[in-house]
Amino acid sequence: MRAFPLLRRSVAVFGCALLGALAQAQTLPPPPEIAANAYLLMDVSAGQVLAERSIDERVEPASLTKLMTTYLVFDALRAGKIRLEQTFPVSERAWKMPGSRMFIKVDTDVPVDDLIKGMVVQSGNDATVALAEGVGGSVENFVRLMNEQAAAMGLKNTHYTNPEGLTEPGHYTSARDLATLSMRLMRDFPEYAHYHAIQKYRYPGTPESNDTNRNRLLFRDPTVDGLKTGHTKAAGYCLVATARRDFPNMTERRLLSIVLGTASDAARTAESQKLLNWGYTAYEGIKLFDAGQPASTTRIWKGKSSTLNLGREQPIVVAVPAGSATKITSEVIRPEPLEAPVQKGQTIATLRVKLGERTLLEQPLQALETVERSGWFGRAWDAIRLLWN
């Protein structure tokens, strides 16, 4: 792991001439031309947006809606409210759903595991409604849960009116919100991530022509392992794709691409592949600190300890333009003076990573240990010292 300078407030001590030279010499690589109404490329490992266009514009999500449906189903599984082997009945409403279908029959009982595969692999609207009714009691109540979860995630440009994604007034999302939802889906439920990488699935009664995942990148790029396609006449062809590639200086590097409103199935595949390939070649991921490793050790006053280690429970990673890793600088912005008590996990400071004058990444830093208040004498002595500090 490479070491990088960490400062409390600024990087000015490195010299104005150096910073000026970096500001002039370092520019971010321009993204490729993407034939989509909106797109976003995010380095999930670093939490950085690498390329974007119109990411806060409200658009129709089509079957990308099913990402939220999937989130709520996985959450119900995690909580023990439902089980994979449990069966849900197929209502007439589910059976009659138009659009993409799993072709399940009315008045039959289908295991949750199969319904999830039908929803994710075949994008079945019938499977989606059956899951919504089974988890929420009714489609209307499930949609209410979807909107409550969207609010809890801070999805400011998202509102749902159905669980499957068919065009309806008031049903919309944005590329930024889809990125947030997709990352939460991967982070919160890693034990169910394999569903999104299934290439083929066929339930008894499903036509053989309908057994293939519509995410063509699963067949073309072995590093792609998700996530979901969408298409309606109003939304165009959409794809949220995620890929994981291993590199020597990191355990893995995961990218997430979102393309919305392309002209065809082939276009959404090609534009997504273009974004992913560009992200892996134009940027490199650098691990600054391991999980739990101090990113900064700072002075703390009026505590039983005089120092406090700051870091994160997850590795701190930054994506930098290829070849510029040795030119980045970092600073830690924190309160001064910092006084006890401080609880482990409490957010204390912000780590800012820069290339020249451009900020690449900002990450909150938490206390890696608890520092309790000292006795009255220690507090009084530090109070006196602070007067002269």
C-alpha positions in Angstrom: 0.0 0.0 0.0 1.4 3.4 -0.9 1.7 6.1 1.7 0.2 9.6 1.1 0.6 12.8 3.1 -2.3 13.6 5.5 -2.7 17.1 6.9 -5.2 18.6 9.3 -6.4 21.6 7.2 -4.6 22.1 4.0 -1.9 20.9 1.6 -0.2 24.4 1.3 3.0 23.1 3.0 3.9 21.2 -0.2 4.6 24.5 -1.9 2.6 26.8 -4.1 4.7 26.1 -7.1 4.0 22.3 -6.9 0.3 22.9 -6.5 0.2 25.3 -9.4 2.0 22.9 -11.6 -0.3 20.1 -10.7 -3.4 22.2 -11.3 -2.2 23.0 -14.8 -0.9 19.5 -15.6 -3.6 17.3 -14.1 -6.9 17.1 -15.9 -9.5 14.3 -15.6 -9.8 12.0 -18.6 -12.8 12.9 -20.8 -15.4 10.2 -20.9 -16.4 8.5 -24.2 -19.4 9.6 -26.2 -22.4 7.7 -24.9 -25.5 7.3 -27.0 -28.0 7.6 -24.1 -30.4 10.2 -22.7 -28.7 9.9 -19.3 -25.8 7.8 -18.0 -23.6 7.4 -14.9 -20.4 5.5 -14.2 -19.5 5.0 -10.6 -16.5 3.4 -8.9 -18.4 1.5 -6.2 -15.2 0.6 -4.3 -14.3 4.2 -4.0 -17.7 5.7 -4.0 -16.8 8.1 -6.8 -18.7 9.2 -9.9 -16.3 8.9 -12.8 -18.6 10.1 -15.6 -22.2 11.4 -15.8 -24.8 13.1 -17.8 -28.3 14.3 -16.7 -28.1 12.1 -13.6 -30.8 14.0 -11.7 -33.3 14.2 -14.5 -36.5 12.3 -13.8 -37.0 9.5 -16.2 -39.2 6.4 -16.6 -37.4 3.5 -15.0 -39.2 0.6 -16.8 -38.2 -2.7 -15.3 -35.3 -1.1 -13.4 -38.2 -0.5 -10.9 -37.7 -4.2 -10.0 -34.4 -3.3 -8.3 -36.5 -1.7 -5.5 -38.9 -4.7 -5.5 -35.9 -7.0 -5.2 -34.5 -5.0 -2.3 -37.8 -5.3 -0.4 -38.0 -9.0 -1.1 -34.4 -9.6 0.0 -35.1 -7.5 3.1 -38.1 -9.7 4.0 -35.9 -12.8 3.5 -33.2 -11.4 5.8 -35.8 -10.6 8.4 -37.2 -14.1 8.3 -40.7 -12.8 7.2 -40.6 -15.1 4.2 -38.4 -18.1 3.1 -37.0 -19.1 -0.2 -38.8 -22.5 -0.1 -42.1 -20.8 0.8 -44.7 -20.7 -1.9 -46.9 -17.7 -2.9 -50.2 -18.0 -4.8 -50.5 -16.7 -8.3 -53.5 -14.3 -8.3 -55.5 -13.4 -11.4 -54.0 -10.0 -11.3 -50.5 -11.4 -11.4 -51.4 -13.9 -14.2 -52.9 -11.2 -16.4 -49.9 -8.8 -16.2 -48.9 -7.6 -19.7 -45.3 -7.2 -20.9 -42.4 -9.5 -19.9 -43.7 -12.6 -18.1 -42.5 -15.8 -16.4 -45.7 -17.5 -17.6 -46.8 -18.8 -14.2 -50.4 -20.1 -14.1 -53.3 -18.6 -12.1 -54.3 -20.3 -8.9 -51.0 -22.2 -8.6 -48.4 -21.9 -5.8 -44.8 -20.9 -6.8 -41.8 -21.0 -4.5 -40.3 -17.6 -3.6 -36.9 -18.7 -5.0 -38.5 -19.4 -8.4 -40.4 -16.1 -8.4 -37.2 -14.2 -7.7 -35.5 -15.9 -10.6 -38.5 -15.2 -12.8 -38.4 -11.5 -11.8 -34.6 -11.0 -12.2 -33.7 -13.3 -15.1 -36.9 -13.1 -17.2 -38.0 -9.7 -15.9 -41.4 -11.3 -15.3 -44.1 -8.8 -14.4 -46.3 -11.7 -13.3 -43.6 -12.9 -10.9 -43.1 -9.4 -9.6 -46.7 -8.9 -8.8 -46.9 -12.3 -7.1 -43.9 -11.3 -4.9 -45.4 -7.9 -4.2 -48.7 -9.5 -3.1 -46.9 -12.1 -1.0 -44.6 -9.7 0.8 -46.9 -6.7 1.1 -50.3 -8.3 1.3 -51.4 -6.3 -1.7 -49.8 -4.5 -4.6 -50.9 -1.1 -3.2 -49.4 -1.8 0.2 -46.2 -3.0 -1.4 -45.9 0.2 -3.4 -46.3 2.2 -0.2 -43.4 0.2 1.2 -41.4 0.9 -1.9 -41.8 4.7 -1.6 -41.1 4.6 2.1 -37.8 2.7 1.4 -37.0 5.2 -1.3 -37.4 8.1 1.2 -35.3 6.3 3.7 -32.5 5.9 1.1 -32.7 9.6 0.2 -33.9 9.0 -3.3 -35.0 12.5 -4.1 -36.1 12.0 -7.7 -37.9 8.7 -7.3 -41.5 7.8 -6.9 -43.2 4.5 -7.6 -46.8 3.7 -8.6 -46.3 0.0 -9.3 -43.7 -2.8 -8.5 -42.9 -3.9 -12.1 -42.2 -0.7 -14.0 -45.0 -0.4 -16.6 -45.6 3.2 -17.7 -47.9 5.1 -15.3 -48.2 8.8 -14.4 -46.1 9.7 -11.4 -43.7 6.7 -11.8 -40.2 8.0 -12.2 -36.6 7.8 -11.0 -33.1 9.2 -11.9 -29.7 7.8 -12.7 -28.3 9.1 -9.4 -31.1 7.5 -7.5 -30.6 4.2 -9.4 -26.9 4.3 -8.5 -27.7 4.7 -4.8 -30.3 1.9 -4.9 -28.0 -0.4 -6.8 -25.2 0.1 -4.4 -27.4 -0.5 -1.4 -28.8 -3.6 -3.0 -25.3 -5.0 -3.4 -23.9 -3.9 -0.1 -26.9 -4.8 2.1 -27.6 -8.3 0.6 -24.4 -9.9 -0.7 -25.8 -13.3 0.1 -28.4 -12.9 -2.7 -26.2 -11.2 -5.3 -25.9 -14.5 -7.3 -29.5 -14.0 -8.6 -28.4 -11.1 -10.8 -25.7 -13.2 -12.5 -28.0 -16.1 -13.6 -27.7 -16.3 -17.3 -30.6 -18.7 -18.0 -33.6 -19.9 -16.0 -36.8 -21.7 -17.1 -39.7 -22.5 -14.9 -42.0 -25.4 -16.0 -44.4 -23.9 -18.5 -42.1 -21.1 -19.5 -41.4 -21.0 -23.3 -37.8 -22.0 -24.2 -37.5 -18.7 -26.0 -38.0 -16.8 -22.7 -35.3 -18.4 -20.6 -32.4 -16.0 -21.2 -31.3 -13.0 -19.1 -31.8 -9.8 -21.1 -28.5 -8.5 -19.7 -26.3 -9.4 -22.7 -23.1 -8.4 -20.9 -23.5 -11.5 -18.7 -22.6 -13.5 -21.8 -20.0 -11.2 -23.3 -17.9 -10.0 -20.3 -17.0 -12.5 -17.6 -16.4 -9.8 -15.1 -20.0 -8.6 -15.3 -22.3 -10.1 -12.6 -25.5 -8.0 -12.7 -27.7 -6.1 -12.4 -31.0 -5.4 -14.4 -32.4 -4.3 -17.7 -35.4 -2.2 -18.5 -37.5 -1.3 -21.5 -40.7 0.4 -22.4 -41.6 2.6 -25.4 -41.5 5.7 -23.2 -38.2 4.8 -21.3 -36.2 3.4 -24.2 -33.7 0.6 -23.5 -32.0 0.8 -20.1 -29.4 -1.1 -18.3 -27.8 -1.1 -14.8 -24.6 -3.2 -15.1 -22.0 -4.0 -12.5 -18.6 -5.5 -13.0 -15.8 -6.7 -10.7 -12.2 -7.0 -11.8 -9.2 -7.9 -9.6 -6.0 -5.8 -9.5 -2.7 -6.3 -7.8 -2.9 -3.3 -5.4 -6.5 -4.1 -4.3 -8.7 -7.1 -3.5 -11.1 -6.1 -6.2 -12.4 -3.0 -8.0 -16.2 -2.8 -8.8 -17.7 -0.4 -11.3 -21.4 0.4 -11.8 -22.7 1.7 -15.1 -26.2 3.1 -15.7 -27.4 3.9 -19.2 -31.0 5.2 -19.7 -32.9 5.8 -22.9 -30.8 4.1 -25.5 -32.3 3.2 -28.9 -32.0 -0.6 -28.8 -31.0 -3.7 -26.9 -27.7 -3.7 -28.8 -27.1 -0.1 -28.0 -27.6 -0.4 -24.2 -25.2 -3.3 -24.2 -22.6 -1.6 -26.3 -22.8 1.7 -24.4 -22.6 0.0 -21.0 -19.6 -2.0 -22.1 -17.9 1.1 -23.4 -18.4 2.9 -20.1 -17.1 0.0 -18.0 -14.0 -0.5 -20.2 -13.2 3.2 -20.1 -13.6 3.3 -16.3 -11.1 0.5 -15.8 -8.5 1.9 -18.2 -8.8 5.6 -17.6 -8.8 5.3 -13.8 -7.0 3.1 -11.4 -8.1 2.3 -7.9 -5.7 3.0 -5.0 -6.3 1.7 -1.5 -5.1 4.4 0.9 -6.0 2.5 4.1 -7.2 -0.9 5.1 -10.4 -1.4 7.1 -9.8 -0.2 10.7 -6.4 1.3 9.9 -5.9 4.8 11.3 -6.0 7.4 8.5 -5.1 10.1 11.1 -4.0 10.3 14.7 -5.2 13.5 16.3 -4.8 15.3 19.7 -7.8 15.1 21.9 -8.3 17.1 25.1 -9.9 16.5 28.4 -9.9 12.7 27.9 -8.4 9.6 29.5 -6.3 9.4 26.3 -4.5 12.3 24.7 -4.7 10.9 21.2 -7.5 9.6 19.0 -7.2 7.4 15.9 -9.5 8.2 13.0 -10.4 5.8 10.2 -13.2 3.7 8.7 -14.6 0.2 9.1 -14.2 -0.2 5.4 -11.1 0.2 3.3 -10.5 3.7 2.1 -10.1 3.6 -1.7 -9.7 6.4 -4.3 -10.0 6.2 -8.1 -7.4 8.4 -9.8 -6.6 9.0 -13.4 -4.2 6.3 -14.6 -0.6 7.2 -13.9 -1.3 10.0 -11.4 -1.3 8.0 -8.1 1.9 9.5 -6.8 0.6 13.0 -7.4 -2.5 13.0 -5.1 -2.5 14.8 -1.8 -4.8 14.4 1.2 -6.0 16.5 4.1 -8.1 15.8 7.2 -10.6 18.4 8.2 -11.7 18.1 11.8 -12.8 20.3 14.8 -10.1 22.1 16.7 -9.8 21.7 19.6 -11.3 18.2 19.8 -12.5 17.4 23.3 -13.7 14.2 25.0 -15.9 12.3 25.3 -15.9 10.5 21.9 -17.6 7.2 21.2 -16.2 4.6 18.9 -17.8 4.9 15.4 -18.6 8.6 15.9 -18.0 10.7 12.8 -15.3 13.2 13.7 -13.6 14.4 10.5 -13.5 14.4 6.7 -10.8 13.0 4.6 -10.4 15.0 1.4 -8.2 13.6 -1.5 -7.1 16.0 -4.2 -5.3 15.9 -7.5 -4.0 19.4 -7.9 -6.8 21.7 -7.0 -9.5 19.2 -8.0 -11.2 17.2 -5.2 -11.4 13.5 -6.2 -12.9 12.1 -3.0 -14.4 13.1 0.4 -14.9 10.4 3.0 -16.1 10.8 6.6 -13.7 9.5 9.3 -14.9 7.9 12.5 -13.3 7.4 15.9 -11.7 4.0 16.0 -11.9 3.8 19.8 -13.9 5.4 22.6 -12.2 8.1 24.6 -13.9 8.9 27.9 -13.7 12.1 29.8 -10.9 12.4 32.3 -11.3 13.4 35.9 -11.8 16.9 37.1 -8.1 17.5 37.5 -7.2 16.3 34.1 -10.0 18.4 32.5 -8.9 21.5 34.4 -5.2 21.0 33.5 -6.1 20.6 29.8 -8.4 23.7 30.0 -5.3 25.7 31.2 -3.1 24.2 28.5 -5.7 25.1 25.8 -5.4 28.7 26.9 -1.8 28.6 25.8 -2.1 26.3 22.9 
